[in-house]
């Protein structure tokens, strides 16, 4: 994502919608450049294109907030995840709570054989579901507003 697209997302986050004309003027680029940026953001960030602009969909708002949280202290979260994974042995059953640090742990589990993972995080479940060496148990509950979790 380039700096202009980051600015567009920030404006969407603060106001909920943007117009192509206003963005082009404020960013000093053509309307066609803004249209291309909005196409990328629609595909990658979950915004909704509208006639003459764009808006954050409910899903886009949640996903944007989660991605922002994921980017915060990302190096530290990855370091914590690397240390945590050293404690996990083949055949274990582990529980991964919701959160972006535990999501980093989940991303590192693919090489551990015969692992069972219990979680209520839809984000963690989406990372782990395709790994044949991991038995995934998704804990039930109601979808939590504003987060990809069950409660």
C-alpha positions, -999 to +999 in steps of 0.1 A: +000+000+000+014+034-010+013+066+011-016+080-009-037+048-002-028+050+035-041+086+035-073+076+017-079+048+043-072+072+072-098+097+057-123+068+053-117+057+089-124+092+102-153+103+080-168+070+067-168+081+031-147+101+006-152+116-029-129+111-058-129+148-066-120+159-031-092+133-028-077+143-061-076+179-051-062+173-016-036+148-028-026+167-059-032+139-084-057+131-111-091+116-105-080+086-125-051+080-101-076+081-072-099+056-090-070+032-094-061+036-057-098+030-048-098-002-069-067-015-051-082-006-017-115-023-027-096-055-035-072-055-007-087-035+022-125-042+019-137-007+011-169-002-009-167+018-041-196+042-047-205+065-076-180+093-073-161+079-042-159+052-016-170+042+018-161+018+045-184-012+047-191-026+082-168-055+073-142-030+060-143-010+092-137-042+113-109-054+090-092-021+088-092-017+126-078-053+130-051-047+104-041-015+122-039-034+155-019-061+138+007-036+125+013-021+159+045-035+175+046-062+149+083-070+154+077-075+191+046-097+185+067-118+161+095-122+186+070-133+213+055-158+189+088-173+180+096-178+217+061-192+224+063-218+196+096-231+211+075-244+240+050-263+218+058-300+212+042-325+187+011-341+201+001-312+224-032-296+227-030-258+230-055-230+233-049-198+214-069-169+227-080-140+205-055-113+195-029-103+171+000-118+190-016-152+192-023-148+155+014-146+150+018-178+170-007-195+148+012-185+117+043-204+130+025-237+139+025-254+105+056-274+111+045-290+144+030-325+139-001-339+155-011-306+171-046-298+184-055-261+186-086-247+204-095-211+196-124-187+194-106-165+169-119-165+134-086-150+122-066-178+138-090-204+125-086-190+089-048-194+092-049-229+106-079-247+089-059-259+058-030-275+077-035-313+077-012-318+107-033-295+129-067-305+144-086-273+147-113-269+173-133-237+169-149-228+202-185-217+197-202-185+207-216-154+192-197-132+168-181-104+187-189-069+173-159-052+159-135-082+160-131-114+141-138-135+173-165-155+190-175-148+225 
